[in-house]
């Protein structure tokens, strides 16, 4: 989003970017959760991270807003499965008797980051 604003200086392009990326995340996250339930969660997280990283790398190669916007959309779509899979994987990795503590700590730790990031 910052790259698009730097390239254009336009609030309209920034709004379109937010609408597309957050909209894609909102629409695709339930489907990403289904991927995390159907396939190995680590694999889903790794593939999601690689795909999103590739899209971000492609974003760094262009400065045209009309090209940056679809790449940002692809990046948001690629990131959608990661959050659901990582959230569901915490109790699995910490064990059945200790799942409440790590899950609570993850929620506590990510809340300030989410609030300050956006």
C-alpha positions, -999 to 999 in steps of 0.1 A, spaced: 0 0 0 28 24 8 45 16 -25 13 25 -44 9 57 -24 45 66 -30 41 60 -67 8 79 -71 3 103 -42 -33 96 -47 -59 87 -20 -80 70 -46 -53 45 -55 -47 39 -18 -84 33 -13 -86 9 -42 -57 -10 -28 -72 -13 7 -106 -23 -8 -90 -50 -29 -65 -64 -4 -88 -64 26 -117 -75 6 -98 -104 -8 -86 -113 27 -121 -112 40 -136 -132 13 -108 -158 9 -100 -165 46 -128 -190 51 -116 -209 20 -80 -207 34 -93 -222 66 -107 -251 47 -73 -256 31 -57 -257 65 -82 -283 77 -79 -304 46 -42 -304 41 -11 -304 64 -11 -270 81 26 -265 79 25 -272 42 -3 -247 37 16 -221 57 48 -227 38 32 -225 4 11 -195 14 42 -177 26 62 -185 -6 34 -174 -28 29 -142 -10 66 -135 -9 69 -141 -46 40 -116 -52 57 -90 -30 90 -96 -48 71 -89 -81 57 -58 -66 91 -45 -60 99 -48 -97 73 -24 -109 63 12 -103 31 13 -124 0 15 -101 -22 -3 -126 2 -33 -124 9 -30 -87 -28 -32 -78 -34 -67 -92 -1 -79 -77 -12 -66 -43 -45 -85 -48 -26 -117 -56 -4 -112 -25 -35 -108 -3 -51 -139 -18 -19 -159 -12 -17 -148 24 -53 -157 32 -47 -194 41 -17 -186 64 -36 -170 93 -62 -197 95 -37 -225 93 -13 -209 118 -41 -202 143 -53 -238 141 -18 -252 143 -9 -237 177 -28 -262 198 -15 -291 177 21 -280 183 18 -273 220 0 -306 228 -36 -313 239 -31 -305 276 -13 -272 271 -32 -256 242 -48 -228 262 -17 -210 273 1 -208 239 -30 -199 221 -37 -171 246 -1 -158 243 -3 -158 205 -35 -138 206 -21 -114 232 11 -109 212 -5 -104 178 -31 -78 189 -7 -49 194 10 -58 161 -23 -59 142 -34 -26 157 -1 -8 150 4 -23 116 -29 -10 101 
